Amino acid sequence: ETLQRIVSTLVNKNDEIHNFIDMLNHTISNVQVNSSNAISELDEEFDGLYSVLHEMKGSMANTIQQEEARKIQVLQDQLSQCSHALESSEELLELAVQSLDIKNPVELLE
């Protein structure tokens, strides 16, 4: 009778262990599925962020290029004005040097 109780208890414990093992296997499967789903959602979120960042990068690069073009145009205009001013100055300088060589005051007035 005691042996029968021990065997019966062992059978019950074995059933509990089998049930626990099944529950653990089921939990492992759930953890794997949940992890896979979380990684997929994470990938989607990062893809969205990458897309937004890529758009922002393009917009910012475009703004920088437009500002560069505007500044270069302003500087080229200034360069052109300075070149013209230099030409005028050189012409005046040449005329002044020629005027220094004139000895006759009447010639100077001409």
C-alpha positions in Angstrom: 0.0 0.0 0.0 2.8 2.4 0.8 4.6 1.4 -2.3 1.4 2.0 -4.3 1.1 5.5 -2.8 4.7 6.3 -3.7 4.2 5.1 -7.2 1.0 7.0 -7.5 2.7 10.1 -6.2 5.6 9.6 -8.7 3.1 9.2 -11.5 1.4 12.4 -10.5 4.8 14.2 -10.2 5.8 12.9 -13.6 2.5 14.2 -15.1 3.2 17.6 -13.4 6.7 17.7 -14.8 5.5 16.8 -18.3 2.9 19.5 -18.0 5.5 22.0 -16.8 7.8 21.0 -19.7 5.0 21.5 -22.2 4.2 24.9 -20.6 8.0 25.8 -20.8 8.2 24.8 -24.4 5.0 26.8 -25.2 6.5 29.8 -23.3 9.7 29.5 -25.3 7.8 29.5 -28.6 5.8 32.5 -27.4 9.0 34.3 -26.5 10.5 33.5 -29.9 7.4 34.7 -31.7 7.2 37.9 -29.6 10.9 38.6 -30.1 10.6 38.1 -33.9 7.5 40.4 -34.0 9.4 43.0 -31.9 12.4 43.0 -34.2 10.0 43.3 -37.2 8.3 46.3 -35.6 11.7 47.8 -34.7 12.9 47.4 -38.3 9.7 49.1 -39.6 10.2 52.0 -37.1 13.9 52.4 -38.1 13.0 52.3 -41.8 10.5 55.1 -41.2 13.1 57.1 -39.3 15.7 56.5 -42.0 13.2 57.7 -44.6 12.4 60.9 -42.6 16.1 61.5 -42.0 16.9 60.9 -45.7 14.2 63.4 -46.7 15.6 65.9 -44.1 19.1 65.4 -45.4 18.0 66.1 -49.0 16.1 69.2 -47.9 19.0 70.5 -45.9 21.5 69.8 -48.6 19.3 71.6 -51.1 19.1 74.6 -48.8 22.9 74.6 -48.4 23.4 74.4 -52.2 20.9 77.3 -52.7 22.7 79.4 -50.1 26.1 78.6 -51.7 24.8 79.6 -55.1 23.4 82.9 -53.7 26.6 83.7 -51.8 28.7 82.9 -54.9 26.6 85.1 -57.0 27.0 88.0 -54.6 30.7 87.5 -54.5 31.0 87.2 -58.3 29.0 90.5 -58.6 31.4 92.1 -56.1 34.4 90.7 -58.1 33.0 92.1 -61.3 32.5 95.5 -59.8 36.0 95.5 -58.3 37.4 94.4 -61.7 35.6 97.3 -63.4 36.8 99.7 -60.7 40.3 98.5 -61.1 40.1 99.0 -64.9 38.8 102.5 -64.3 41.5 103.2 -61.8 44.3 101.9 -64.1 43.0 104.1 -66.9 43.0 107.1 -64.6 46.4 106.2 -63.4 47.7 106.0 -67.0 46.1 109.3 -67.8 47.7 110.9 -64.7 51.1 109.5 -65.6 50.7 110.9 -69.1 49.7 114.2 -67.6 52.8 114.4 -65.6 54.9 114.2 -68.8 53.1 117.2 -70.3 55.2 120.4 -70.0 53.0 122.9 -71.8 50.1 124.1 -69.6 47.9 124.6 -72.7 48.4 120.9 -73.7 47.4 119.9 -70.2 44.1 121.6 -70.5 43.4 119.8 -73.7 
